[in-house]
Amino acid sequence: MYMLQFSSVITAGECLFALISGDEIFATLSFITTEDHPMAIFIFSRIYLISFMTIFIFAIANLFVALIMDSYETVKVTTSKHYVSVCHARRTFLTKVHFSELC
């Protein structure tokens, strides 16, 4: 066994969550060295952990951007409908009232 934190699925999930939150990045990456383990495991562990963190961060960032864009579209549609109804009301009012009465 190379690392106790990845000995089962539950502990691996906990370790990956801690990596994403930034708690154990140095401890996890410094545990496996080239002196104690083969070079293939050293390289694979670095590539796996860094790619996992990168993909997870991009996924969360994309969800955040999608949430902002959806809210923006909702506000835009609601505001434009309100603006059209206000313009229609003003236009209706001005056509019914003679301009001579306003002056």
N, CA, C and O atoms as a Tinker XYZ file with bonds, in Angstrom:
   412  protein
     1  N      0.851000   -1.168000    0.000000    73     2
     2  CA     0.000000    0.000000    0.000000    64     1     3
     3  C      0.900000    1.236000    0.000000    63     2     4     5
     4  O      1.830000    1.351000    0.799000    81     3
     5  N      0.602000    2.143000   -0.904000    73     3     6
     6  CA     1.453000    3.311000   -1.053000    64     5     7
     7  C      1.059000    4.458000   -0.136000    63     6     8     9
     8  O      1.922000    5.197000    0.337000    81     7
     9  N     -0.239000    4.613000    0.121000    73     7    10
    10  CA    -0.676000    5.715000    0.964000    64     9    11
    11  C     -1.936000    5.303000    1.700000    63    10    12    13
    12  O     -2.871000    4.769000    1.103000    81    11
    13  N     -1.956000    5.554000    2.999000    73    11    14
    14  CA    -3.073000    5.149000    3.833000    64    13    15
    15  C     -4.347000    5.920000    3.482000    63    14    16    17
    16  O     -5.448000    5.393000    3.641000    81    15
    17  N     -4.214000    7.133000    3.016000    73    15    18
    18  CA    -5.388000    7.954000    2.700000    64    17    19
    19  C     -6.171000    7.419000    1.504000    63    18    20    21
    20  O     -7.340000    7.766000    1.337000    81    19
    21  N     -5.564000    6.596000    0.682000    73    19    22
    22  CA    -6.249000    6.013000   -0.478000    64    21    23
    23  C     -6.436000    4.506000   -0.323000    63    22    24    25
    24  O     -6.489000    3.781000   -1.316000    81    23
    25  N     -6.535000    4.034000    0.915000    73    23    26
    26  CA    -6.660000    2.596000    1.143000    64    25    27
    27  C     -8.069000    2.087000    0.900000    63    26    28    29
    28  O     -8.240000    0.909000    0.585000    81    27
    29  N     -9.089000    2.933000    1.035000    73    27    30
    30  CA   -10.470000    2.527000    0.738000    64    29    31
    31  C    -11.164000    3.656000   -0.019000    63    30    32    33
    32  O    -10.628000    4.756000   -0.152000    81    31
    33  N    -12.353000    3.365000   -0.507000    73    31    34
    34  CA   -13.091000    4.363000   -1.288000    64    33    35
    35  C    -13.491000    5.543000   -0.413000    63    34    36    37
    36  O    -13.437000    6.688000   -0.861000    81    35
    37  N    -13.887000    5.283000    0.818000    73    35    38
    38  CA   -14.340000    6.355000    1.709000    64    37    39
    39  C    -13.183000    7.269000    2.086000    63    38    40    41
    40  O    -13.320000    8.491000    2.037000    81    39
    41  N    -12.055000    6.698000    2.459000    73    39    42
    42  CA   -10.912000    7.537000    2.823000    64    41    43
    43  C    -10.353000    8.266000    1.606000    63    42    44    45
    44  O     -9.849000    9.381000    1.737000    81    43
    45  N    -10.434000    7.658000    0.431000    73    43    46
    46  CA    -9.991000    8.342000   -0.787000    64    45    47
    47  C    -10.888000    9.536000   -1.089000    63    46    48    49
    48  O    -10.400000   10.596000   -1.479000    81    47
    49  N    -12.198000    9.370000   -0.911000    73    47    50
    50  CA   -13.126000   10.490000   -1.100000    64    49    51
    51  C    -12.859000   11.614000   -0.123000    63    50    52    53
    52  O    -12.891000   12.788000   -0.493000    81    51
    53  N    -12.595000   11.259000    1.129000    73    51    54
    54  CA   -12.273000   12.279000    2.130000    64    53    55
    55  C    -10.982000   13.010000    1.774000    63    54    56    57
    56  O    -10.893000   14.230000    1.912000    81    55
    57  N     -9.990000   12.260000    1.319000    73    55    58
    58  CA    -8.717000   12.877000    0.939000    64    57    59
    59  C     -8.892000   13.795000   -0.267000    63    58    60    61
    60  O     -8.333000   14.891000   -0.293000    81    59
    61  N     -9.657000   13.362000   -1.262000    73    59    62
    62  CA    -9.874000   14.206000   -2.436000    64    61    63
    63  C    -10.668000   15.456000   -2.082000    63    62    64    65
    64  O    -10.405000   16.524000   -2.635000    81    63
    65  N    -11.637000   15.347000   -1.171000    73    63    66
    66  CA   -12.368000   16.528000   -0.714000    64    65    67
    67  C    -11.435000   17.488000    0.020000    63    66    68    69
    68  O    -11.525000   18.702000   -0.161000    81    67
    69  N    -10.537000   16.944000    0.849000    73    67    70
    70  CA    -9.576000   17.794000    1.552000    64    69    71
    71  C     -8.612000   18.458000    0.567000    63    70    72    73
    72  O     -8.197000   19.597000    0.776000    81    71
    73  N     -8.259000   17.755000   -0.496000    73    71    74
    74  CA    -7.397000   18.355000   -1.516000    64    73    75
    75  C     -8.094000   19.507000   -2.223000    63    74    76    77
    76  O     -7.482000   20.545000   -2.473000    81    75
    77  N     -9.370000   19.330000   -2.546000    73    75    78
    78  CA   -10.120000   20.376000   -3.226000    64    77    79
    79  C    -10.254000   21.603000   -2.338000    63    78    80    81
    80  O    -10.149000   22.732000   -2.818000    81    79
    81  N    -10.485000   21.392000   -1.049000    73    79    82
    82  CA   -10.623000   22.531000   -0.141000    64    81    83
    83  C     -9.275000   23.137000    0.228000    63    82    84    85
    84  O     -9.234000   24.190000    0.864000    81    83
    85  N     -8.171000   22.499000   -0.155000    73    83    86
    86  CA    -6.845000   23.063000    0.055000    64    85    87
    87  C     -6.195000   22.678000    1.359000    63    86    88    89
    88  O     -5.173000   23.260000    1.723000    81    87
    89  N     -6.751000   21.708000    2.087000    73    87    90
    90  CA    -6.215000   21.352000    3.397000    64    89    91
    91  C     -4.944000   20.506000    3.321000    63    90    92    93
    92  O     -3.990000   20.767000    4.055000    81    91
    93  N     -4.915000   19.518000    2.465000    73    91    94
    94  CA    -3.825000   18.543000    2.490000    64    93    95
    95  C     -3.046000   18.453000    1.184000    63    94    96    97
    96  O     -2.545000   17.383000    0.840000    81    95
    97  N     -2.940000   19.529000    0.473000    73    95    98
    98  CA    -2.244000   19.473000   -0.815000    64    97    99
    99  C     -0.774000   19.138000   -0.618000    63    98   100   101
   100  O     -0.260000   18.207000   -1.238000    81    99
   101  N     -0.102000   19.878000    0.231000    73    99   102
   102  CA     1.325000   19.646000    0.428000    64   101   103
   103  C      1.583000   18.286000    1.064000    63   102   104   105
   104  O      2.492000   17.568000    0.648000    81   103
   105  N      0.792000   17.929000    2.068000    73   103   106
   106  CA     1.004000   16.648000    2.756000    64   105   107
   107  C      0.806000   15.469000    1.810000    63   106   108   109
   108  O      1.561000   14.498000    1.865000    81   107
   109  N     -0.188000   15.544000    0.954000    73   107   110
   110  CA    -0.458000   14.435000    0.033000    64   109   111
   111  C      0.596000   14.350000   -1.059000    63   110   112   113
   112  O      1.075000   13.263000   -1.382000    81   111
   113  N      0.957000   15.497000   -1.627000    73   111   114
   114  CA     1.947000   15.474000   -2.707000    64   113   115
   115  C      3.358000   15.175000   -2.208000    63   114   116   117
   116  O      4.165000   14.631000   -2.961000    81   115
   117  N      3.672000   15.511000   -0.977000    73   115   118
   118  CA     5.018000   15.256000   -0.472000    64   117   119
   119  C      5.176000   13.867000    0.134000    63   118   120   121
   120  O      6.297000   13.451000    0.429000    81   119
   121  N      4.072000   13.139000    0.325000    73   119   122
   122  CA     4.154000   11.811000    0.924000    64   121   123
   123  C      4.858000   10.817000    0.008000    63   122   124   125
   124  O      5.681000   10.022000    0.461000    81   123
   125  N      4.537000   10.864000   -1.264000    73   123   126
   126  CA     5.152000    9.928000   -2.205000    64   125   127
   127  C      6.384000   10.591000   -2.807000    63   126   128   129
   128  O      6.276000   11.591000   -3.516000    81   127
   129  N      7.527000   10.041000   -2.527000    73   127   130
   130  CA     8.794000   10.559000   -3.053000    64   129   131
   131  C      9.393000    9.538000   -4.008000    63   130   132   133
   132  O      8.981000    8.378000   -4.038000    81   131
   133  N     10.361000    9.982000   -4.778000    73   131   134
   134  CA    11.002000    9.070000   -5.727000    64   133   135
   135  C     11.964000    8.118000   -5.032000    63   134   136   137
   136  O     12.341000    7.097000   -5.607000    81   135
   137  N     12.366000    8.432000   -3.810000    73   135   138
   138  CA    13.292000    7.538000   -3.100000    64   137   139
   139  C     12.592000    6.276000   -2.592000    63   138   140   141
   140  O     13.176000    5.193000   -2.582000    81   139
   141  N     11.316000    6.433000   -2.166000    73   139   142
   142  CA    10.603000    5.303000   -1.576000    64   141   143
   143  C      9.740000    4.527000   -2.563000    63   142   144   145
   144  O      9.411000    3.366000   -2.317000    81   143
   145  N      9.374000    5.152000   -3.671000    73   143   146
   146  CA     8.442000    4.548000   -4.616000    64   145   147
   147  C      9.002000    4.623000   -6.030000    63   146   148   149
   148  O      9.870000    5.448000   -6.314000    81   147
   149  N      8.511000    3.769000   -6.911000    73   147   150
   150  CA     8.964000    3.823000   -8.312000    64   149   151
   151  C      8.564000    5.150000   -8.969000    63   150   152   153
   152  O      7.602000    5.801000   -8.562000    81   151
   153  N      9.312000    5.517000   -9.968000    73   151   154
   154  CA     9.072000    6.785000  -10.664000    64   153   155
   155  C      7.701000    6.820000  -11.328000    63   154   156   157
   156  O      7.087000    7.884000  -11.402000    81   155
   157  N      7.207000    5.680000  -11.814000    73   155   158
   158  CA     5.895000    5.641000  -12.470000    64   157   159
   159  C      4.788000    6.020000  -11.494000    63   158   160   161
   160  O      3.861000    6.740000  -11.863000    81   159
   161  N      4.871000    5.544000  -10.254000    73   159   162
   162  CA     3.849000    5.885000   -9.259000    64   161   163
   163  C      3.972000    7.349000   -8.880000    63   162   164   165
   164  O      2.960000    8.021000   -8.681000    81   163
   165  N      5.168000    7.844000   -8.780000    73   163   166
   166  CA     5.382000    9.257000   -8.460000    64   165   167
   167  C      4.744000   10.152000   -9.527000    63   166   168   169
   168  O      4.037000   11.104000   -9.199000    81   167
   169  N      4.989000    9.850000  -10.779000    73   167   170
   170  CA     4.446000   10.679000  -11.875000    64   169   171
   171  C      2.934000   10.506000  -11.977000    63   170   172   173
   172  O      2.213000   11.492000  -12.129000    81   171
   173  N      2.439000    9.260000  -11.895000    73   171   174
   174  CA     0.995000    9.025000  -11.998000    64   173   175
   175  C      0.232000    9.721000  -10.871000    63   174   176   177
   176  O     -0.831000   10.293000  -11.111000    81   175
   177  N      0.755000    9.682000   -9.657000    73   175   178
   178  CA     0.056000   10.317000   -8.535000    64   177   179
   179  C     -0.020000   11.829000   -8.715000    63   178   180   181
   180  O     -1.048000   12.441000   -8.424000    81   179
   181  N      1.057000   12.427000   -9.191000    73   179   182
   182  CA     1.043000   13.881000   -9.440000    64   181   183
   183  C      0.037000   14.236000  -10.539000    63   182   184   185
   184  O     -0.759000   15.163000  -10.389000    81   183
   185  N      0.085000   13.490000  -11.640000    73   183   186
   186  CA    -0.819000   13.780000  -12.761000    64   185   187
   187  C     -2.272000   13.580000  -12.331000    63   186   188   189
   188  O     -3.128000   14.402000  -12.660000    81   187
   189  N     -2.560000   12.508000  -11.606000    73   187   190
   190  CA    -3.926000   12.230000  -11.177000    64   189   191
   191  C     -4.452000   13.315000  -10.250000    63   190   192   193
   192  O     -5.554000   13.821000  -10.461000    81   191
   193  N     -3.694000   13.676000   -9.239000    73   191   194
   194  CA    -4.176000   14.651000   -8.264000    64   193   195
   195  C     -4.321000   16.048000   -8.871000    63   194   196   197
   196  O     -5.308000   16.740000   -8.620000    81   195
   197  N     -3.354000   16.448000   -9.654000    73   195   198
   198  CA    -3.426000   17.782000  -10.258000    64   197   199
   199  C     -4.558000   17.845000  -11.284000    63   198   200   201
   200  O     -5.270000   18.846000  -11.350000    81   199
   201  N     -4.734000   16.791000  -12.085000    73   199   202
   202  CA    -5.835000   16.816000  -13.054000    64   201   203
   203  C     -7.186000   16.758000  -12.344000    63   202   204   205
   204  O     -8.133000   17.407000  -12.788000    81   203
   205  N     -7.298000   16.005000  -11.264000    73   203   206
   206  CA    -8.545000   15.968000  -10.503000    64   205   207
   207  C     -8.880000   17.349000   -9.953000    63   206   208   209
   208  O    -10.014000   17.811000  -10.083000    81   207
   209  N     -7.914000   18.001000   -9.348000    73   207   210
   210  CA    -8.169000   19.338000   -8.790000    64   209   211
   211  C     -8.518000   20.331000   -9.891000    63   210   212   213
   212  O     -9.416000   21.154000   -9.709000    81   211
   213  N     -7.837000   20.274000  -11.017000    73   211   214
   214  CA    -8.100000   21.211000  -12.108000    64   213   215
   215  C     -9.488000   21.001000  -12.698000    63   214   216   217
   216  O    -10.230000   21.964000  -12.891000    81   215
   217  N     -9.845000   19.764000  -12.984000    73   215   218
   218  CA   -11.168000   19.477000  -13.553000    64   217   219
   219  C    -12.272000   19.861000  -12.581000    63   218   220   221
   220  O    -13.288000   20.421000  -12.993000    81   219
   221  N    -12.093000   19.571000  -11.307000    73   219   222
   222  CA   -13.107000   19.909000  -10.312000    64   221   223
   223  C    -13.273000   21.420000  -10.192000    63   222   224   225
   224  O    -14.401000   21.909000  -10.115000    81   223
   225  N    -12.182000   22.160000  -10.175000    73   223   226
   226  CA   -12.266000   23.624000  -10.068000    64   225   227
   227  C    -12.948000   24.204000  -11.302000    63   226   228   229
   228  O    -13.778000   25.104000  -11.171000    81   227
   229  N    -12.621000   23.714000  -12.492000    73   227   230
   230  CA   -13.286000   24.207000  -13.703000    64   229   231
   231  C    -14.770000   23.852000  -13.707000    63   230   232   233
   232  O    -15.588000   24.651000  -14.161000    81   231
   233  N    -15.129000   22.680000  -13.214000    73   231   234
   234  CA   -16.540000   22.302000  -13.161000    64   233   235
   235  C    -17.311000   23.214000  -12.218000    63   234   236   237
   236  O    -18.411000   23.657000  -12.551000    81   235
   237  N    -16.761000   23.498000  -11.063000    73   235   238
   238  CA   -17.426000   24.388000  -10.114000    64   237   239
   239  C    -17.493000   25.805000  -10.670000    63   238   240   241
   240  O    -18.510000   26.479000  -10.506000    81   239
   241  N    -16.441000   26.266000  -11.319000    73   239   242
   242  CA   -16.458000   27.601000  -11.923000    64   241   243
   243  C    -17.509000   27.685000  -13.031000    63   242   244   245
   244  O    -18.197000   28.699000  -13.149000    81   243
   245  N    -17.641000   26.637000  -13.841000    73   243   246
   246  CA   -18.653000   26.633000  -14.892000    64   245   247
   247  C    -20.066000   26.625000  -14.313000    63   246   248   249
   248  O    -20.956000   27.281000  -14.855000    81   247
   249  N    -20.283000   25.899000  -13.232000    73   247   250
   250  CA   -21.591000   25.926000  -12.579000    64   249   251
   251  C    -21.911000   27.317000  -12.048000    63   250   252   253
   252  O    -23.048000   27.778000  -12.153000    81   251
   253  N    -20.931000   27.973000  -11.488000    73   251   254
   254  CA   -21.124000   29.329000  -10.966000    64   253   255
   255  C    -21.448000   30.301000  -12.099000    63   254   256   257
   256  O    -22.353000   31.126000  -11.967000    81   255
   257  N    -20.729000   30.210000  -13.192000    73   255   258
   258  CA   -20.992000   31.083000  -14.344000    64   257   259
   259  C    -22.367000   30.789000  -14.933000    63   258   260   261
   260  O    -23.079000   31.717000  -15.319000    81   259
   261  N    -22.753000   29.522000  -15.010000    73   259   262
   262  CA   -24.081000   29.165000  -15.523000    64   261   263
   263  C    -25.181000   29.725000  -14.630000    63   262   264   265
   264  O    -26.209000   30.182000  -15.130000    81   263
   265  N    -24.980000   29.696000  -13.339000    73   263   266
   266  CA   -25.949000   30.264000  -12.406000    64   265   267
   267  C    -26.090000   31.765000  -12.608000    63   266   268   269
   268  O    -27.206000   32.285000  -12.626000    81   267
   269  N    -24.976000   32.461000  -12.759000    73   267   270
   270  CA   -24.997000   33.914000  -12.987000    64   269   271
   271  C    -25.683000   34.225000  -14.322000    63   270   272   273
   272  O    -26.512000   35.133000  -14.389000    81   271
   273  N    -25.352000   33.489000  -15.373000    73   271   274
   274  CA   -25.950000   33.750000  -16.685000    64   273   275
   275  C    -27.458000   33.470000  -16.684000    63   274   276   277
   276  O    -28.225000   34.215000  -17.294000    81   275
   277  N    -27.878000   32.413000  -16.012000    73   275   278
   278  CA   -29.305000   32.107000  -15.931000    64   277   279
   279  C    -30.051000   33.204000  -15.175000    63   278   280   281
   280  O    -31.143000   33.607000  -15.576000    81   279
   281  N    -29.469000   33.680000  -14.098000    73   279   282
   282  CA   -30.093000   34.771000  -13.351000    64   281   283
   283  C    -30.151000   36.037000  -14.190000    63   282   284   285
   284  O    -31.143000   36.765000  -14.152000    81   283
   285  N    -29.108000   36.300000  -14.938000    73   283   286
   286  CA   -29.083000   37.478000  -15.802000    64   285   287
   287  C    -30.173000   37.398000  -16.869000    63   286   288   289
   288  O    -30.873000   38.379000  -17.122000    81   287
   289  N    -30.313000   36.239000  -17.488000    73   287   290
   290  CA   -31.352000   36.071000  -18.514000    64   289   291
   291  C    -32.748000   36.226000  -17.920000    63   290   292   293
   292  O    -33.625000   36.824000  -18.543000    81   291
   293  N    -32.958000   35.693000  -16.722000    73   291   294
   294  CA   -34.256000   35.825000  -16.075000    64   293   295
   295  C    -34.579000   37.285000  -15.796000    63   294   296   297
   296  O    -35.692000   37.739000  -16.060000    81   295
   297  N    -33.619000   38.012000  -15.268000    73   295   298
   298  CA   -33.830000   39.432000  -14.979000    64   297   299
   299  C    -34.025000   40.219000  -16.265000    63   298   300   301
   300  O    -34.854000   41.127000  -16.319000    81   299
   301  N    -33.270000   39.879000  -17.297000    73   299   302
   302  CA   -33.378000   40.584000  -18.573000    64   301   303
   303  C    -34.761000   40.401000  -19.190000    63   302   304   305
   304  O    -35.362000   41.368000  -19.658000    81   303
   305  N    -35.271000   39.171000  -19.196000    73   303   306
   306  CA   -36.585000   38.901000  -19.774000    64   305   307
   307  C    -37.676000   39.583000  -18.960000    63   306   308   309
   308  O    -38.588000   40.188000  -19.523000    81   307
   309  N    -37.585000   39.486000  -17.647000    73   307   310
   310  CA   -38.584000   40.113000  -16.778000    64   309   311
   311  C    -38.583000   41.622000  -16.939000    63   310   312   313
   312  O    -39.645000   42.242000  -17.010000    81   311
   313  N    -37.412000   42.212000  -16.995000    73   311   314
   314  CA   -37.297000   43.659000  -17.130000    64   313   315
   315  C    -37.782000   44.119000  -18.494000    63   314   316   317
   316  O    -38.454000   45.146000  -18.587000    81   315
   317  N    -37.462000   43.390000  -19.551000    73   315   318
   318  CA   -37.891000   43.802000  -20.890000    64   317   319
   319  C    -39.408000   43.688000  -21.037000    63   318   320   321
   320  O    -40.018000   44.523000  -21.705000    81   319
   321  N    -40.028000   42.680000  -20.432000    73   319   322
   322  CA   -41.491000   42.566000  -20.477000    64   321   323
   323  C    -42.132000   43.727000  -19.731000    63   322   324   325
   324  O    -43.134000   44.286000  -20.178000    81   323
   325  N    -41.543000   44.089000  -18.582000    73   323   326
   326  CA   -42.069000   45.211000  -17.815000    64   325   327
   327  C    -41.890000   46.513000  -18.593000    63   326   328   329
   328  O    -42.783000   47.359000  -18.599000    81   327
   329  N    -40.753000   46.674000  -19.241000    73   327   330
   330  CA   -40.488000   47.879000  -20.015000    64   329   331
   331  C    -41.457000   48.000000  -21.191000    63   330   332   333
   332  O    -41.952000   49.093000  -21.467000    81   331
   333  N    -41.733000   46.906000  -21.880000    73   331   334
   334  CA   -42.664000   46.917000  -23.007000    64   333   335
   335  C    -44.067000   47.272000  -22.525000    63   334   336   337
   336  O    -44.773000   48.037000  -23.183000    81   335
   337  N    -44.477000   46.722000  -21.379000    73   335   338
   338  CA   -45.820000   47.022000  -20.877000    64   337   339
   339  C    -45.925000   48.478000  -20.433000    63   338   340   341
   340  O    -46.981000   49.086000  -20.605000    81   339
   341  N    -44.869000   49.056000  -19.869000    73   339   342
   342  CA   -44.880000   50.471000  -19.477000    64   341   343
   343  C    -44.942000   51.349000  -20.715000    63   342   344   345
   344  O    -45.689000   52.328000  -20.737000    81   343
   345  N    -44.176000   51.020000  -21.742000    73   343   346
   346  CA   -44.209000   51.802000  -22.985000    64   345   347
   347  C    -45.586000   51.719000  -23.639000    63   346   348   349
   348  O    -46.092000   52.719000  -24.148000    81   347
   349  N    -46.188000   50.543000  -23.627000    73   347   350
   350  CA   -47.518000   50.382000  -24.203000    64   349   351
   351  C    -48.543000   51.215000  -23.424000    63   350   352   353
   352  O    -49.417000   51.842000  -24.023000    81   351
   353  N    -48.439000   51.222000  -22.116000    73   351   354
   354  CA   -49.361000   52.017000  -21.296000    64   353   355
   355  C    -49.195000   53.505000  -21.581000    63   354   356   357
   356  O    -50.187000   54.225000  -21.695000    81   355
   357  N    -47.966000   53.970000  -21.697000    73   355   358
   358  CA   -47.729000   55.383000  -22.009000    64   357   359
   359  C    -48.277000   55.733000  -23.387000    63   358   360   361
   360  O    -48.909000   56.773000  -23.568000    81   359
   361  N    -48.030000   54.856000  -24.352000    73   359   362
   362  CA   -48.508000   55.101000  -25.711000    64   361   363
   363  C    -50.035000   55.140000  -25.752000    63   362   364   365
   364  O    -50.618000   55.988000  -26.427000    81   363
   365  N    -50.675000   54.232000  -25.038000    73   363   366
   366  CA   -52.134000   54.211000  -24.977000    64   365   367
   367  C    -52.671000   55.483000  -24.330000    63   366   368   369
   368  O    -53.651000   56.064000  -24.796000    81   367
   369  N    -52.020000   55.905000  -23.255000    73   367   370
   370  CA   -52.448000   57.118000  -22.563000    64   369   371
   371  C    -52.311000   58.341000  -23.470000    63   370   372   373
   372  O    -53.203000   59.188000  -23.515000    81   371
   373  N    -51.188000   58.429000  -24.194000    73   371   374
   374  CA   -50.958000   59.597000  -25.041000    64   373   375
   375  C    -51.871000   59.622000  -26.254000    63   374   376   377
   376  O    -52.202000   60.703000  -26.740000    81   375
   377  N    -52.282000   58.486000  -26.749000    73   375   378
   378  CA   -53.196000   58.489000  -27.884000    64   377   379
   379  C    -54.617000   58.848000  -27.459000    63   378   380   381
   380  O    -55.370000   59.413000  -28.252000    81   379
   381  N    -54.994000   58.533000  -26.230000    73   379   382
   382  CA   -56.338000   58.848000  -25.761000    64   381   383
   383  C    -56.469000   60.299000  -25.312000    63   382   384   385
   384  O    -57.547000   60.885000  -25.417000    81   383
   385  N    -55.414000   60.864000  -24.827000    73   383   386
   386  CA   -55.443000   62.247000  -24.330000    64   385   387
   387  C    -54.946000   63.156000  -25.466000    63   386   388   389
   388  O    -53.945000   62.862000  -26.119000    81   387
   389  N    -55.644000   64.227000  -25.679000    73   387   390
   390  CA   -55.225000   65.176000  -26.711000    64   389   391
   391  C    -54.090000   66.021000  -26.174000    63   390   392   393
   392  O    -54.049000   66.363000  -24.992000    81   391
   393  N    -53.184000   66.345000  -27.049000    73   391   394
   394  CA   -52.036000   67.142000  -26.634000    64   393   395
   395  C    -52.462000   68.553000  -26.215000    63   394   396   397
   396  O    -51.767000   69.184000  -25.420000    81   395
   397  N    -53.549000   69.045000  -26.713000    73   395   398
   398  CA   -54.006000   70.381000  -26.347000    64   397   399
   399  C    -54.470000   70.407000  -24.884000    63   398   400   401
   400  O    -54.378000   71.445000  -24.229000    81   399
   401  N    -54.960000   69.290000  -24.373000    73   399   402
   402  CA   -55.377000   69.228000  -22.987000    64   401   403
   403  C    -54.180000   69.209000  -22.029000    63   402   404   405
   404  O    -54.278000   69.656000  -20.886000    81   403
   405  N    -53.057000   68.686000  -22.511000    73   403   406
   406  CA   -51.872000   68.622000  -21.670000    64   405   407
   407  C    -51.220000   70.001000  -21.512000    63   406   408   409
   408  O    -50.616000   70.266000  -20.473000    81   407
   409  N    -51.321000   70.861000  -22.483000    73   407   410
   410  CA   -50.635000   72.153000  -22.438000    64   409   411
   411  C    -51.430000   73.197000  -21.732000    63   410   412
   412  O    -50.983000   74.338000  -21.613000    81   411
